Amino acid sequence: MAFRIASMVALAAVAAVLSGCAAPAVPVWRIEASRAVEQAVTSTLTGRSRAAQQQWRTAHEAAASAGRADVLARVALARCAVEQAALTRDACAAAQPYLADAGPQERAYAAYLGLAQAGEGGVSPARPTASDLPGPHQAIARALEAGATPAELARLLAAIDDPLARLVAGGVVWQAGRLDAAGVSLMVDTASQQGWRRPLAVWLGVQARLAEAAGDTEAATRARRRLDWVLGPAATGTP
């Protein structure tokens, strides 16, 4: 399905916006944007940064053909969400220029990802409205708002079926300072099962640091050994 992966990560409505399912003839820009975002998501997760950069650029250019703030915001937010899965938020400024003219879903998702900041894009910081978020993230947003414990949040994360949505939500919970070692282990397992090299490397690094802080040198060594395998010969010095 066109834009299937990215729609799980970003906004529930983005598939309808970009796939044009209701129209008998799908405009070229929708097809190009959909294809480029899906390819960009895959490239980002597997660590092919050069390809990902080009594919995100193609997606943005295709979306810009429509001149619609909601579409441009959703493409940018899809990228931000995938970056959040690997605990990286520096690419998220791309969404800011469109949020003031976008809708409540886009602004809620931006706030959920921690993007809406005072003075940027004319958008004031606000707590996300859970009902405006994609389904997998609503329970997480409500739990964070209610002050749920790390153990409770880890259980909610485990209940998210889609692995990418789970990683994005895990990134949000981590940035909120509410993810414990069990939650981090869930993130490691999720990325590992999918073979998503980039988030796996990041989460293994987090796991190693947490184990070291807890005095569990054996667990830290295991995590760093796995990290060496993920990063490859360049990290281990082997031929």
Secondary structure, DSSP 8 states (H G I E B T S, - for coil): -TTHHHHHHS-TTHHHHHH-TTSSS--HHHHHHHHHHHHHHHHHHTT-HHHHHHHHHHHHHHHHTTT-HHHHHHHHHHHHHHHHHTT--TTGGGGHHHHTTS-HHHHHHHHHHT---TTBTTB------GGGS-HHHHHHHHHHHHT--HHHHHHHHHT--SHHHHHHHHHHHHHTT---HHHHHHHHHHHHHHT-HHHHHHHHHHHHHHHHHTT-HHHHHHHHHHHHHHH-HHHHT--
